[in-house]
Amino acid sequence: MKGSGVCAAVAALTMATACGAGDDGAGLGPEVVVTPDDGLVPVRGGEDIPAAALAAVEECDRRLRAGEYAELAASADRSTGQGPQAAAVRRVCGGTARINGGQVEEGLADLREAEAMSADLPEAVRGQLLALLYRAQVVGYAATGQEAEVSAALGDLVRLEPERAEQYAGECEAAKRPGSQVRCELSGTPEPAGTPGTPDPSATSGTPDPAESPTGSTEPEPSPDGSATGPTEPGPSPASPDGAGTGPGSGEGGD
């Protein structure tokens, strides 16, 4: 899911009912319209998606980009009996379409169902559809002032696509009603490398501890003939054949 794609577009609130919405946010159209960042239809791997599910993905991508939210929501409701993968896709897309169209509470209910069905999303497009689901939840919960739900959905989203964390926090801020105290905090951001707990390099080095280094033997090594090779104590000079000493000052006897 790389590339600039189509990011969330900021739209004005034009629905008359939105102006008179109650404090609970029911019927309030959020300022942020959620559309796919990148194409939902897979370039490769589409052959592994059942035909009904692939058709649902294609319709979802096309109608969200065209702003045909009411038509997409109605189509999601009509399509039944097409298998679990198609049902999961249509629930994600229908919920997102309702939130974009101002039916925030209904859309959030659809998305809660979609989240429970997320294991059935086709593998080739699961990441893209989960990102769409979480983004729509962030926008819907921010618009209705549900801070705990905003935090949970934003955390799921950032863990899924950490490189777009700032974009998603911005969408959350834009979706808030004037005066809202909801915080769009980036919980769940992965810890950077080198955090506490990294092993000390010196602990794994190959340098031996001096206290554990082997010491040489103090015993003299024997020579080939069995005598010791270590230092010898000074002793008397060897005697001459006639028993006279050979040290300094010794000599032949007199007459």
Secondary structure, DSSP 4 states (H G I P E B T S, - for coil): --S---PPEE-----HHHHT--TT-TTPPPSEEP--SS-SS-SSSGGGS-HHHHHHHHHHHHHHHHT-HHHHHHHHHH--SS-HHHHHHHHHHHHHHHHHTT-HHHHHHHHHHHHHTGGGS-GGGHHHHHHHHHHHHHHHHHHTT-HHHHHHHHHHHHHH-GGGHHHHHHHHHHHSPTT-------TTPPPPTT-TTPPPGGGGSSPPPGGGS----SSPPBPTTS-B-S-----PPPPPTTS---STT------
